Amino acid sequence: MENSSVIRPLIDVNISDKVFDVLKKAILCGELKPGDVLIERDLAEKLGVSRTPVREAIQRLKSMGLAVQISKKAVIVARPTPKEVIDTYDVREVLEGLAASKAVDNVTAEDISYLKKLMDDMHRCIETNDDEELEKIHMLFHERLYSLSGNKKLYQILMDLRECIKAYTHVGYSFPGRKLEAAKEHAEILEALILHNPKKAQDWARKHIERSKEAYIRELQKD
C-alpha cells in the first residue's frame, strides 16, 4: 500500500480541543490571570502532551481575544480594557436580539419548562446570595436561547463573545439591585417566547444586554 493512502495510523484528533478547553477554563476561572505568560513548554509538561496541541490551543485563544501576542515569542493572557468590554457588549446586544427573535420560531414546550426551571433557580440564588451558581444559571439561560436561534454560526459567535469578557461581566452584578433587575429581564424574554412574539423577545434581549453594560459602566465609575 502506498504511503499516500488515507488509511494510516490515527492520532487523537481531539487532543488540541481538550488542551484548548483546559486553558480556556483556566483563564476564565482566574487560575491563569491577565498578564500571565503562556509558555508552550511549561504548559505541555503540565498537561502531559506535546507542544503542538498547546501551540494550536494558544492560537485559538488569541483568535478569541483571550490571549495576546506581545512579542515575537511571548503570548500573555489578555487584559481587556473597559472600552473593549463595552465594545463587546455593543456587539452582543445586536446579536442577542437576533438570537431571541429567531428562537421564537423554534421554542418548544420542553424548552419553556426548562427555562422556567432556570428562572426558579435564579430567584433562589438571589435569595441565598449564591452568586457563583447564579452566574452558571444565567449562562445556561443564554446558551439555550442561542441554541434555539437555529443558527449554528450565530450560536458560536455569541458563545465566543460571552467568554471573551466572562471574567469581567460579573462586575455589573455587584451594582445594587442589578441581580433582581436582570432576573426580571430574563422573565420578560421568557414571556416573549411563550407568546411567540419575536419583536418583544428581541427588544428585551437587547435591553438586557444594554442594562448589563450600563451596570458595568456604573460600577467602574465608582473606582
N, C-alpha and C positions, 0 to 999 in steps of 0.2 A: 504494500500500500504506500502511495506517495506521501511525502511529508506535508503536501498541501491539503491532505484530507481534512475534512471538518470533524471527523471522528478522532478525537485525541484526548489525552488525559484532561480531566476537568479540574478547575480550581474553585475555591469557594467564591463564587461571583458576588456574594453578599457581604464579604468582609469589609469592603470600603464603606458600604452603607452602615454597617454596625459601628465602625470606628467613627463615622460622621455623627451618628446618633449619640454615642457616648460623649464626644467632645461638645456637641451642641447642648446636651443636658448639663454638662459640667459648667458651661458658660452661663446658661440660664439660671441655674441654681446658685451660682456665685462661687463654686469651687475654683473655677478659672475666672479671675477677676479682670476688669478692664485694665489694660496696660500690661498684663502678663504676656511674656514672650512664649510663642508656641514653637518649641524646638522639636523637630521631627524625630531625632534620635531618642530623646528622653521619653517622648510620648509613645514611640514604638516599643521601647523597653517596658514601660509600664503596662501597656496593653498586650504585650506578648505577640506582636505582629511585626511584619517587615515595615520599612519606611514608606514603601509605595502607597499602601492604602491610607496611611497618615497624611502623606503629601496630597493625595486626591481629596481627602476629607477637608483639609485646610483650604484647598482651592474652593470647595463648596461653601465653606464658612465665609470666605472672602466675598463670594458672589452674593451671599445673603446679607452681607453687611455686618456679620458677627465678628469678623476679623479684618485686619487692615495690614497691608504691606507697607512698612515704614522705611525699608532699605532693600538693597538687592537680595539680602539673605534673611532679613528679620521680618517676622509677622507677629503682630500682637492682637490680643483680644480687643475688639473695638470699644470705644467710649463715645457713644453718640452724644452730640451736642444737643442742648434743648431745642434748637431750630430743627435739627434732623429728626428728633422725636415728633415735633409738631408737624413737620412736613409729612411724616409717615401717617399721622392721624388724619391729615387732609386727604391723602390718597385712600386710606381705609374708609373714610366717611362715604366717598362716592361708591366704592366697590361693595361695601357692606349694604348700602341701599339697593344696589343692583341685585346682590345675592338674595336679599329679603324679598324683593318684588318677584323674583323668579321662583323662590321657594313656595309661594302661594299656589302655584300650579302643580306642585309635586307632593305637598304635605299630605300625610295620611292620618287616620285616627290613631294609629300606633305612635306616630311622631308626636301628635298632640299630647297623648298620655305621657310620653317620655319627657316632653318639655314642661308639662305641668308638674311632674315629679321633681324636675330640676328647680322649678320655682319654689316649691315647698321646701326643698333642701336649702335654697338660697336664703329664704327667710329664717330658717332655723339657724344657719350660720351667722346671720346678722344678729340674732337674739343672743347667741352664745359667744359672740366676738371671735369666731373661728375664721380669721381672715385667710389663712392658708387654704382651708377647704373651700371657702367662698370663691377664691380665685380659680380653683380647679373646676367648680361648678359653672362659673362664668364662662370658662373656656369651652366646656362641654356644650353649653347652650349655643355658642357661636359656631363651634365645629359642626353641629347638626344643621344649623342654618346654612352654612357654606355648602354642606353636602346636599341639602335639599334644593340648592340652586340648579342642580343637574348639569353644572358646567365644571368639568374637572380642572380646566385651566384657571378659572376664577377661584376655585377651591384652593389650589396650590398657591396662587399669588397671595390670597388673603392669609393663609397659614404662615407663609414666609414673612409677610409684613408684620403680622402679630408677634411672631417670635423674635423679630429684629429688635423690638422695643419692649418685650415682655418683662425684662428686669426693671423697667422704668415706669411702666403703666400703673403699678401698684401705688405710686406716689399720689395719684389723684384720689385713691380710696381713703387716704388719710385726711382728706378735707372733710370737715364736719357735715354730716348729712348725706354725703355722696353715695355711700353704700346703699342706703334705703332708696335714694332717688334713682340709682342705677337699676335696682330691682323693679321699680315701677316702670321704668323704660322697657325692661325685658318683658314685663307683663303686657305692655301695650303692643309690642311686636307679636307676642303670642296671640293676643286677641285678634290682631290683623290676619294672622294665619288662619285662625278659626273661622273668621268671617270671609276668608278668601278675598281680601281687599289688598291688592298689590300696592296701591298708592299709599295707603296707611302703613303698610309694612315697610315700604321704602322710606317714608318720612320719619318714622320712629327709629328705624335702624340708623339713619343718618343723624338724627337728633341725639341718639345715644352716644355715638362716637364724638360728635361735636361737643356735647356736655362733658364727656370724659376728658377731652382735650382742654376745655376751659378749666376743669378742676385741676388738671396737671399744671396749667399755667399759673393759676391762683396759688397753688402750693409752692411753686418755685419762687413766686414773688414774696413769699414770707421770709425767705432766706436772706 
